[in-house]
Amino acid sequence: MEPLNLNRLTLTKLMIEFSEIQNIYFILPILGFIVGLFGTMAGGGGGFFFLPALTLVLKVPAQTAVITSLVAALPICVVGSWGHNHKNNINFKVAFILIAGGIIGAFVGAGITEWITGWQLKVAFGIYSILIALNMVLDARKKQKNSNETKIQNKENGFLRITKGSLFGLVAGLITGTFGTSGSAPVIAGLFSLKIPFKKVIGTSLIVVLLNTVFAVSAHFLIGKIDLTLVSFLTAGSVLGAVAGPKLFSKMKLDKAEKSAGYWYAAVMVIIGVLMIISKN
């Protein structure tokens, strides 16, 4: 039994690290609060913003940033999902459609990180961000074209809705496993494309991201290192933001905001994508 315990202890040390505290780390609770607040109001848990922050600002190695980002996003997703479920903002039937594909994608994505470099990961993340943003803009324009055609399609395309949702879920899981960003962008894009109400998009995205992240963390646990120092500083603020987000969101009037939210989200993704592509190691 002693060799087994020693092996477990050695394995744990390989998977977990505590970086030395730097002055810039004291800004992380503020960043975490903003990400937690925005993530539970805009959907997806905000994990999309952790990887760029860790790699661009703190210069954390990409592979370490991936799993650290995943673990740091978990509290946001848990608290945010609970809050939105309390407000009846989650469509569980649609969520399970995306989750089915997401689980497979999460394990495949985790495997990809083993054979790509940190620079390739950052460039790939940037390209994916821009492509998802373009998809959201195009889908939003299609949605505005003809409401009568949309009503007909909603009656006829039950099977296509399931297929489309599963594919978006697969991509989301793949992104979660590869980039550690919770896969929020394809989840939100998929939910918008399924034409469910905006509040349901936000709440449902959190439960999808939560389960995708859990599976991605388990897949990554033997591959990368978790920097618990960074996780602690980020989580200190993100949990508070995640508690406040659903409460503020439930009070917002979204008639006008719903039309422009997708465009704003897409614009932010394009900016982050460009920064990731042009950034140096």
N, C-alpha and C positions, 0 to 999 in steps of 0.2 A: 504493500500500500504506500510506503514512503516514496519509492521512485515515481509512482503515479501522481502523488501530490506535488512532488518536485517538478514534474513535467507540466502539470497544470499551472503552477506558479510561474514557471519560465514562459509558458505560452501567454499567460495574462500580461506579463511584463512586455512581451513583444507586441501585444495588441493595444496597450494603453501607455500613454506618455503624459507627463506634466511639464509643459514648457515653462521656462523662466518668465516670471511676470515682468512685463515692460510697461512703461508709462502709458503707452497708447492703449493698453488693455482696459484702462479705466473708462475709455470711451465706449467700449463694447456693450455695457448695459444699456446705454442710450440707443445704440444701434439696434440692440435686441428688442428694446421697447418699440421702436419705430417699425421694425420688421414684423413683430408680433401684432401690433395694432393694424398695420397696413395689410398683413397677410390674412388676418381674420375678417377684414372688411372687403378686401379685393379678391380674396379666394386663394386657395392653394397653400396656405400656411406661411408664405413668405420665404420658404427655403430657397427659392430661386435667387434671392439676393445675398444669401450667405456665402456661396462659393465665390462670386466676384469680389465681395468684401474681404474675404480671407486671402485670396490670391493677389488681388490688385493693391489692396491697402496694407495688409499685414505681411505679404510676401510668404505666406504659408505654402509649402510644397503641395502641388495639385492633388496628389493621391491622398495625403493627410487631410487636406481641406475637404475632400469628397465625403469621407465617412464622418468627419467632425461636423460638417454641415448637416448631414442626415440626423445625427444624434441631437444636435442643437435644435433642429426643427420639430422633433417629436413632441416636446411639451406644448408648443404652439398648436400643433394639430390636435392633441388630446383636449386641451382646454377650449380651443376654438370649436371643435366638433361638439363638445358637450354644450357649449353656449348656444350654438346655432340649432342643435336638436331641441333644446328647451324652447327656442323661438319657432319651432316647426319649419325650419329652413332647409331640411335635408330630404331629398327624394331617394330613398334607399333602393328602390327598384332600379333606377338609372345608375346608382352608385355601384351596385353589384355587377352590372354589365361591364363597366370600365375596370373594376377590380379584377374580374376574371382574366382579362388580358394582361393587366398590370403585374400580377404575380409572376407570370412567365417572363415578362420583360425585365423585371427586377433582377432575377437570377442571371439572365443572359448579359445584362448590362454590367453586373459585378465582375463577370468573367472578362469583359472587354478591357477593364482597367488594368488587368494584369499584363497586357502586351502593347499598350500605347504609352508614349512618354507624356510628361506633364505638359509640355508645350503643345503636343498634338491634342491633348484633352481640352486645353483652353481654347484652341482654335476651333475644334469641333463644337464646343459649347457655344462659341460666338456665332458660328454658322447656323446651328440649330435654333438659336434665339431669333435670328433674323427671319428664318424660314417660317417659324411658328407665328411670328408677328404678321408676316405677309398673309398667311392663311387666315388669321383672325380678321384682318381688314377686308379681304376678299369675301369671306363668309358674311361679314356684317353688311356689305353692299348687296349681296344676294338676298339677304333677309329683308332689305328695304325695298326691293324691286317690285314685288307683286304679292300682296297679302292674300289675294284670292287663290293664287297658285299654291301658296304655302298651306292653306287649309286643305286643299285636295291632296297634297303630298303627305300631310300628317295622317290622313286616313289610309293611304295606300302603302306606305313604306314602313310597316311594323318590322319586318325582317331586316330591311336595310338599316333601320335605327339601331337594332341590336348589333348588326355587323359593323356599322360605323363606330358605335360606341366601344365595341371590343377592340377595334383597331387603334382608336385613340388611347384606350387603356393600355394596350400593348406598347405603344410608343412612349406613353407616360412612364410605365414601369421600366422600359429600356433606358430612358433618360434618368430616372431616379437611380437605377443601379450604376449607370456610367458616370454621371456628373454629380450625384449627391444633392440635387437641387429640388427634390420632392416631386419633380415632374409636373409642377403646377401649370406650366404654360399649355402643354397638350391636353391636360385634364380640363382646364377652363375653355380652351378652344373647342374641345369635343362637346362639352356641355352647352356652350353657346350654339354649336351646330345642330344640336338636338332640340333647340328652341324651347327650353324650359324657362320659367320665369327667372329674372335676374337674381332675386334673393335665394332661390333654390340653387342656382349656379354656384353662388358663393359658399353656401352651407354644404352642398353635396361635394364640392371639390375638396373640402377639408377632410371628410371621411374617406374619400378615395385616396388622397395623398397620405393620410395616416396609415392605412393598411399597406399601401405600396412601400412606404418608408420603413415600416416594421420588417417586411420581408427583405428589403434592400440592406438594412443594417445587419440582419442575420447572415446574409450572403457575403457582406463585406467584412464581417468580423474577423475572419481568418486571413484577410488580404491586406488591409490597411491598418494604420494606427489612429486611435482616437486621442486627440489632444484634450484631456479633461479640463485643463486650465482654461482654454478658450471656450469650451462648452459651458463651464460654470459662469464665466463672465457674461456670455451671450444670454444664457438662460435666466440670469438674474433680472434682466429687463424684459425679455421676450414673454415670460409668463404673465407679467403685469399687463403688457400690451395685448396679449391674447384674451385676457379677462375683460378688458375694456372694449375691445373691438366689436364683438357681437352686440353689446349693449348700445354702443353708438350707432351701429349699422341699423338696428331695429327702429331707430328714431329718425333715420334719414328718409327724405322724400325722393324717390328714385325715378319718377316719370321722365325727367330730362336727363338725369345722370346715366340711366341705363343705355341711352343712345350713344353717349360719348365715352362710356367707361372702357369699352373694348378698344377704341382708338387710342386712348391714353395708355392703356396697358401695353398695347402693341408698340407705341412710341418708346416707352421705357425699355422694352425688350430689345429694340433695335439699337438704342444707345449703348446698353450693356454689352450687346453682342459685338459691336464695333470695337469697344474698349478691350474686350477679351482677345479679339483677333490681333489688334495692333500692339498689345502689351508685350513686353519682353520678359524673359525668365528672370 
